[in-house]
Amino acid sequence: MKQLLTLGLACLLLTACKKDTEKTEDTEITAETTPALTFENKEYSQKSNLPCRGENCTTVNISVPVATEGVVGDSINRKVFNVTRSIVYFGEQPSNSTNYEELMASFIKSYEELAKKFPSDAIPWEAKIKATVDYKTDSIIGIKLNNYVYTGGAHGYEGNRSLLFNAVTGRSLAYSDIFKDEKAFTAYAEKKFREKFKIPANKSINATGLFFENDKFVLPLNIFFKEDGLLLYYNSVEVGSFADGPKELLLPYADIDQYMRLK
């Protein structure tokens, strides 16, 4: 009888230990899977070795937030770099650079090769990237990437890019992730867009001189989550002339709640 009691007590202790271990392991897995995502700012710059023209020199300056945690951070950092690479280049297609130093060197090299061929026309180039964490909740991370590139001509091009991520997985968000019914939201956005820019409801969307493709309203390539609403942002020349500048439409969350899947 004594032996049976001893054996039973041992089994209870073993079971308790096993449950404690399982709880500890579950807690550790959860913590490792969803860490608190933080960012630190990184600055990169390069300058051409060729002589400047007065105060104008060929330079590249890049400032980006770098996520510091695991696979989620890696996914976000990779996207930010790839978008930067799609902007800072000269030629028919982006370089094969794998990091910011290589990317800047490639841009500088393109300028120097051209400057050596046509020294009298060698106007200094410039590339600037300023990326910041513009919005952050438990479900969404929004990064605003302001960019300016000049590679000759009358003027450079400046614009803003919105990079939206699932805060838990690091995956880029598509409009289907954000809206319950993209078609219905687009119809609502068009109504508000027409009201703001005074385009009659019974007229073409391009009636006042805009350049929507196929004369059809579409959502912009860039949507920014803001504290007070969703910002629809059309960069210069996306739907209008360069001189007209960007077009912006802020829709308060209270007015679009029925369309939102994420917020």
N, C-alpha and C positions, 0 to 999 in steps of 0.2 A: 504493500500500500504506500509506504514511504517513497519507494522508487517511482511509483506512478505519479505521485504528487510532484516529485522533483522533475520528472520528465515533462509534466504538464506545464510547470513554471518556466522551464527552459524554452518550451515552444512559444509561450506567451511573450517572453522577452525577445525571442528571435523575430516574432511577427512584428512587435513594436519597433524593433530596430530597423526592420525592413521598410515599414511605413515611413519612419523618420527619414531614412535614406532616400525613399522615393520622393518625399516632399522636398528635401534638399535639392535633389537632382532636378525636379520640375522647376523649382525656383531659379536654379542656375541656368537652365535652358531658356526660360522666359527672359531672364535678364540679358543673356547673350544674344537672344533673337531680337529684342526690341530695346536697345540701349538708348539713352537720351542723346539725341544727335546734336553735336555742337560743331561750330565752324571757326576756323582761324583764317585771317586774311593773309594772302601771299602776294608779294610784289615782284614783278619781273620787268627788266628793261634792257635794251641794247641800242647801240648807236653806231652808225656807219663810220668807217675809218676815213672815208673820202672827205675832202674839205667841205665845210658848211658854206652856205650863201648868206652872209651876214649872220643873223641870229637863227636862221632856218637850217636845221640839220635833219638828216634822215634818222628817225627814231621809232622805236616800238616800245610802248608802255602798257603793261598788262597787270591788272589788279583783280584778283578773284578770291572768293571765299572757298576754302578747302575743308570738306567734311572730314572729321578725324576718326570716325568709327567704322570698322569692318566693311562687309560686303555692301551694306546700304550706302555708306559714304563713298565707296569705290564707284558704285553705279552713278551717283550724282556727279562726282568729280570727273568721271569719264565723259559724261554728257556735256558738262561745261567746257571741257577741253575740245571736244569734237565740234561744238558750235563755234568756239573761238577759232579753231582751225579753218572752218568754213568761211570765215570772215577775213582773217589776216593772211592774205596771199595775193600774188599777182600772176596772171596767166590764165590758161584755160581751165585749170582745176586746182583744188587745194593740194598742198604738199603732203608728203608721207610722214611728216614729223610725228614723233611719239611723245614729245614733251614740249613745254613752253620754250625752253632754251633753243631747241632745234627749230621750232616754229618761227621764232624771232630771227634766227640766223638765216633761215630760208628767205624771209621777206627782205632782209638787208642785202642778201646776195643777189636777189632779183634786181634790186635797185642799182647795185654797183655794176653788175654786168651791163645793164642798159646805159648807165652813165658813162662807162668806158667806150661804148659804141657811139654814143651821141653826147659828147661832153658839153656842147653848147646848149643843149636842151635839158640838161640834168637838173630839173627842179627837185629839191628835196621832198621825199615822201614822208608820210606820217601814219602811224596806226596806234589807236588807243582803245583799250578794252577796260571798262570799269563795271565789274559785276558785284552785286550786293544781294544779301538775303533780304528780300522785299516783303515776305509774308511767311509766317510760320505758325502752324497749329499742330494738333496731334495727328491730323490726317493729311495735311497739305504743306509742302514747302515750295515757296515761289522765289525764284532768283531772277532779278532784273539785270540784263546785260546791255549796258549802253556801249555803243561802238562808233568809232569814227575812223575812216580810212581815206587817205588821199594818195593817189598814185599818178598825179598829173591832171591836166585839164583845168577847166574854169573853177571847179570847186570839188571838195571831197563829199563824202556821203556819211551822214550821221543817222543812227537809228537805235531803236530799243527792241530787245528780244525778251520774251517771257519764257522761262523754263520752269515748268510745273512738275512736281514729283509727289508720288505717294510717300508720305513721311515714314511709313512703316517698312516698305519694301525698297524704296529708292527708285522705283520704276517711273518712267515718264508718263504723265497723264495725257490721255486723249480726250477730245470733247465728249465722247461717249461715256467716259468715266465721270465727267463733271455734270452733264445734263441728263435729266430723265428722258426728255424728248427734245433732241437737238433741233428738229424741224419746227416744233412749236416755239422754242426759244428764239430761233432765227426770225420767225415771223414777228414776234414781239419786238425783238431788237431792231428790225427794219422799221417798224412803226415809230419807235422812239428816235431812230436815226433820222428819219424823214422830218419829224417834228423839230429836232434840234437844228438841222441844216436847211430847214424851210424848203423841203422838196414835196410838192403836192402829192397826195395819195393816189390821184388818178393820172399822174405823169410818170414817165420813165425814171428809174433811179438815177440815171445819168443826165436828167433834164437840166440840171444846173451846172453841168460841166465836169462831172466826175467820170472816172474811167473803170467802173465795175465791168469785169469781163462778161461778155455776152449779155450786157445790160441787165444783170441779175445781182441782187444784193446777196452778199455772203458774209459770214462772220470773219473777223480779221485773223491773221496768222498768230496774233499775239493778244492774249487776254491776261489781265493782271488782277489778282485778288487784292483788294484794298480793305482797310478797316471799315470803310463806310459803304462799300459796294464793289461790284464787278466792273472793271474798266476794259472796254473794248478799244483797242489801240491799232490804228492803221498808220504805218510809217509813211513818210513822204514818198510819193510816186507809186504807192501800192494801189490807191484808188483815185488819185488826183495828181496835179502837177507838182513839180519840185517847189515851185514858188508858193504854192498853197500850204505847204508844210504838212505835218501829221494831222490826222482826224481822231478825236477822242470822244467816247461816249461812256459816261459813268451811270450804271444802273444800280440803284440802292437795293440791298439784299431783301428788304421788306417787300419790294415790288416784284422780285423774281424768285421768291422762295419756292413757289410751286414748280418751277422748272429745274431746281438745283438738286443734284444727287450728292454733291460735296460742297462744303462751305466752311 
